Every structure is written in C-alpha cells, then in structure tokens.
Amino acid sequence: MWVAAALLVVVVGSVAFNFLTPWWFGEVASNWGSIDDTVLLTFWVCGVVFILVGLLLVFSVYKYRFRQGARAQYEPENTRLELWLTVGTTLGVVAMLGPGLFVWDEFIRVPADATEMEVFGEQWRWRYRLPGTDGKLGTTDIGNISTRNPFGLNDDDPNGLDDVLIQSAEIHIPVNVPVKALLRSKDVLHDFFVPQFRAKMDLVPGMVTYFWFTPTKLGEFEILCAEYCGSSHYLMRGVVHVDRPKEYELWLQSQPTYAEMIAGSRPSSRDITTGRNVAETNGCLACHSLDGSQVVGPTWQGLWGRSERLVDGSVVTVDEAYVRESIINPSVKIVDGFAPVMLSYDLPESDIQALLAFVRSTEGGVAGTDRIPECKDC
C-alpha cells in the first residue's frame, strides 16, 4: 500500500513542480519562438504519458498487491492492449517530431535579404567577420591563419579587403534585420548559442555551417559555447548587442577592415576605450606613461611595431605575440635598462584583446626614442 502511495506522491509532485517552478525559459528575443512551441509540445506529450504511466503503476501496485492465497492470471498476449500501445506511441512520436520538421524546414531556409555574419571560434574565444561595402565576404583558407591574418583570408580575393574584422568577443547587429550566421572553427567542435535567440548551431572543423535568425529586441545578450570544447570551455563567452540601425552603422564605421589591419592603420575606437579601462583597472598606467616620460617601466607612447633591444642583446619587434607574452610571462623578455619587476597577470581573453588594441593605437606616436613597453603592470 505504501509503495502505491509513494508513486502517487511522485506523480502529483512532479506535475505540481512543473507548474510552480521558478526556473523556466527566459524571454525570447528573436523570431524563433516556434522553437519554444515545439519544446512545450514535447513537454505536454511526455507529461501526459508520464502521468498515465505513473497512474497505471499506482493502480497496478494497489490492485495487484500481495494477498494470501491469491494467484496471478497467466496472459502471455493481449492483442487489443498491444494495438492500443502501438497506436498511442506512434501518435505521440508523430506529435513530438512532426512540428519540429516544419520548424527545421524554416530554420534552413535563409531569407534572400538576410545579411551575413561570420562567427569564428577557437579555444577559447569568439571572433567575427562582416562584409564590407561590397556586401560580400572574402574567401578563406584555414592554412592562411596567422597573427597577421587571424581569419585566414585569401589575399588574392579582392572581396576580402573591405571585410570588417571584429577581434573582440562582442558583436553588434541591427534589430529586425535577418542575419545569416556562417560558422567556422579553427580547432575543435564548438557551438554558437545565444539563449534568448533560441537558435544555435555547431562549428565543425573543416566545414562552414550556418543558421539564421532575426533579432527582435534591443539589448545585450550573452553568447555561450554550448559544446564542451576543452578545459576552459566555460570561459568561451561573448556579448551580442542588438542596436538601432543608426547606432549599428556608427559602430560599424569605427571597426577596422582587413585592408586596414594589413596596413596597421587602426583598431576600433570601442576596443581602444575598453583597453584603456583595462590598463587603468589593472594598474598598467601607474608604471607606464602615455606621454613619453619614464616611470617604473617603458613609456607607452609610440609603441606598436617598434624594435627594442633586450637585456640578453637580442632585438624584438613589438607585436601581438610579444605583448601577450609580456602580460602572461613578463620575465621571459626584459627590455634593456629596466628591472624585471612585473608580476604575471591572468587576464580574460577579451581584456587582453582590448589591451592589445589600446597598445596598438599608440603606433606612430611622437615618442622619438621611446622604447617599446614590456607591459610590466598590465
């Protein structure tokens, strides 16, 4: 008797928890509310089956409980029962999978007026590429990837020169404009997922996958990697900003193109501002000046791309690899004339990218004989 009562409590409690739980879907911010509908339909079908099976167990345990002298009736087959179970199971499966097929058909049919956005994933960060004024993304080859060419663009493809390259983990898109996300991975399997958009897709090494969505709400939404991709998988996050069209255009105009990156002309103004904040927050500017004066460490005026002699007599050119190494392991390369006093900093990848943009923005300054910074406190 107590077993039947316990089973009944489980059934009733599960149903009550489903309706009273504080944990539920967040607000949808794209056109894919139909994905929520298919999930809810699955919940209802599975919920009805769960209740029926649970109540059947309660009834069976109670009705056929042990009684002294009672004997069970042997019935190896029941055609009527098997028919009902087969038909009911078939209808339940069709009810769950059928609507999903219609949603999937819409999911893979990208509108003709959709804008393109490339999402490039690697352990453990996101990068983005947008078409330039020609409206076309340039072709790529994974073999071309380097510090100079982080997306692997083909230099002989003129369509790629005006591509807008976003090196930070944040991306902006205009509201109410359909977007086709082209997905590439540099190393392992990743998954680009914005929970409020509902839609997501794997980034598969060696191929380009895609999905599309239309953002419908203004705001900032977190980007997650929804596929376990290594030890720092949990850090692979970003932010998508859904802007009004004019705000989006202003942001887009401040981003560097591939041609500008090759020429070293400019990082984005947003990244420069963010990088300065990172430098101030982590105490970099307490030891490195921006006006050419010497403090504890070398000045940061006119830094990027210059050569500097190290204490071992070798010469290094300041680039992304050098600055990154100086942040993570500053004692490896010490600039001649300065003491190895900097501590190692374990900064998030987004902060490092912003800091690189800020340091790079000092290129071509009026520092005269200023040295390249070893980034002793950044």
Secondary structure, DSSP 8 states (H G I E B T S, - for coil): -HHHHHHHHHHHHHHHHHHH-S-------BSTHHHHHHHHHHHHHHHHHHHHHHHHHHHHHHHT---TT---------HHHHHHHHHHHHHHHHHHHHHHHHHHHHHT---TT-EEEEEEEETTEEEEEE--TTS----B-GGG-SSS-TT-B-TT-GGGTT-EEE-SSEEEEETT--EEEEEEESSS-EEEE-GGG--EEEE-TTS-EEEEE-B-S-EEEEEEE-S--STTGGG-EEEEEEE-HHHHHHHHHTS-BHHHHHHT----HHHHHHHHHHHHHTTGGGTS-SSS--SSS---TT-TT-EEEBTTS-EEE-SHHHHHHHHH-TTSS-BTTS-S--------HHHHHHHHHHHHTTTT-S-TT------TT-
